[in-house]
Amino acid sequence: MMISILSTVATILSIGGNFLLAKQIKWVFPIWIVSNVMWVGIILATSFNIPQVLMYVVYIGTSAYSWISWGKMEKA
């Protein structure tokens, strides 16, 4: 039951992030970071699919990098 709720929340955050990106709102990145961390936890708790976990870890890194980069562009 808990995994189902977490999966639903992570999915909503992931989809919501896509809409924010379409609007070019930089808060998409922390939302995606939270969503991807949730997916890592869900995967480790259910299937322990390491390649998929690695993919989400990369997504976390690219989201963090992009968030920092957008912040620097706004300051310039």
HUPE-V607904 format. One record per run of one state. SS is the DSSP state (hx for helix, st for strand, lp for the rest). FROM is the first residue (numbers start at 0). TO is the last residue. If there is no record, write none. Layout:
# HUPE-V607904
[[SS;FROM;TO] [SS;FROM;TO]]
This chain:
# HUPE-V607904
[[lp;0;0] [hx;1;21] [lp;22;26] [hx;27;45] [lp;46;48] [hx;49;74] [lp;75;75]]
